[in-house]
Every structure is written in structure tokens, then in C-alpha cells.
């Protein structure tokens, strides 16, 4: 977006503002790290028969230089093997003639085709708002932001509920770029524009979602074979409690990064899942014969070990905080004795 403005006849003041925008984008997208090559190989023949001159892998994308015999470049050539989830730039290099390039996505497809169709409108909206700020540094940025927000809502209102993350990210980025709460760009272009923000680098777990479960987890027996009978008793107890107090589906607050519907597990369900996971660890770390012998010697019957296994995710919403949600629910059934 900001590269478009370089072609304009800008004043020194405007060039200074543009330079700050560039620095902001470089920090926002961590361009230096994301443009670092993590793997590089040359002279590859793929299983599909493609002659790959060079293959460079970056953290979020891959660049392939592909040899194409003759003077005509066929961008419909067979696919080469690529890492799922990354964008791939394929450069088709003929013996002579023009090199042609294409970008391909080998990740999960975007289900909402509306988003794909609206990309140009979204970029045009950002470009127009930024250009207005750039060409008139003293303009009322809050007014530009509010007007742009109305236009952004109109674009996304025609799409499905799949767009909630994109919508929230777009609004937040638009707000930061236009900095409506400041007469200038001071806050936006501080050395650290996200001062105080620390990304979460550890897996999201039950105690992130509901911190109060931690004290209950600490009181549970360990995932050791010698504690298996005690875990059976705890499982039966919390299975009954979870039936009495099950979780529920609620409307999600999409402004805070939630989906349209979110599942809220009860405390008892989370404890039951933790006990089930500890029993599962015992199964994984011990032979079936030793488990059968232990159960027979202690005369403790496991009963039916079935529970909901939860995985979690989080959303960082600038200005609001970090919010945890259930990502997936998996009905789990454990078999201890064949």
C-alpha cells in the first residue's frame, strides 16, 4: 500500500511521514526475520519431473526457480512438492524469453470466497485513507477513520461469518495506521508501537483458559502406574459431577476474536479431562500386561473411561487484552485391558 505513494511528488514533510510508515510496517511484519532463508537447495528433480534450479525456504513462504525447456513459459506445469501452509512463488525460467512468476497457496483454502473477491476493495480502502492522511498531515484523522470504518463494515457485511478475524484485524490495523486518538503519529511510530505487548510462546492449556483449575490439578494423583486406582476413583467422581454440571454453547464475542458460537466447558469437565489425560499417560508409558497385572492385584475396576478432550487457543486484541477459547473438542475413549 505505501509503495504506491513513492511515485507521487511528495514534499519533504510527506516523505518523512512515509518513511515512518515504512519503518512501522517493517516492525509490524517482522520483515528482517521473515526474509531470512532457513533452507536452500539447488539442482533438484522433483518426483513429478520438474527441474528445480533453486529452492529457497523462508519462515512463511518458499521461492522456486523452475527450468522450462523452450521459449514458451508454461505456468500450468506440474506441481512441485511444497510445504503445506506456506505460500510458494514459482518462477518459470525458459531457455530464452520472458520469465513468468506465479504465487500458489498450499495451505488450507479460504472457505469464504467473498473475502477473495473483496481483497481489492479492502486494499483500495486502506490506500485511500492513508493517502488522505499523507497528503494532508493536519487533517482530522478520527473523521477519516470513522468514515473508513463504515466503508469497511459495508464490505464485510456482504460476507459470511468466516470473516470475523479478518474484520477485527482490519479494523484494528486501520485504527493504528490512522492513529485517531492522537493529532499526529507519535504513538504509532514509537520505537515499540506495541509497548507492553508480549506474545504468548507456550501452548494454550486448561489453566490459561480457567486459572482456577490449577489448584485442583495439583491435588490430583500423578500419572504413575502406582496411582492408577486412585485416578480411577477420581475419574468416577468427576464423571458424575460433570454430568450434573456440563458445559454449554454460548454466543461468541467476535470483537474479541471469538467465533460466532463458543463452547464453555465447566470446571468439572476440565478436571475430568485432566484425569483422563493422566490415565492415558499411564497407558502410553506402561505395557498392557503390566497394567492388567496391576489392576488384577489391586482389584480396582476402571469402568468406562470416556471424556471430552479440549484443546485451546487465544486471541490477542490490541487495547483489550488476551482471550482464551476452546479450539477443538475430541470425544476420547481409553482402553486399558484388551
Secondary structure, DSSP 8 states (H G I E B T S, - for coil): -GGGGGGS---HHHHHHHHHHHHHHHHHTTHHHHTSEEEEEEEEE-TT--EEEEEEEESSEEEEEEEESSS---TT-------TTSEEEEEEEESSS--EEEEEE-S---S-HHHHHHHHHHHHHHHHHHHHHHH-TTS-HHHHHHHHHHHHHHHHHTS-GGGHHHHHHHHHHHHHHHTTTSSSSTTTTSSSTTTT-----S---HHHH-TTHHHHHHTS--SSGGGHHHHHHHHHHHHHHHHHS--EEEE--GGGT--SEEEE--HHHHHHHHHHHHHHHHHHHS-HHHHHHHHHHHT-----EEEEEEEEEEEEETTTEEEEEEEEEEEEEE----
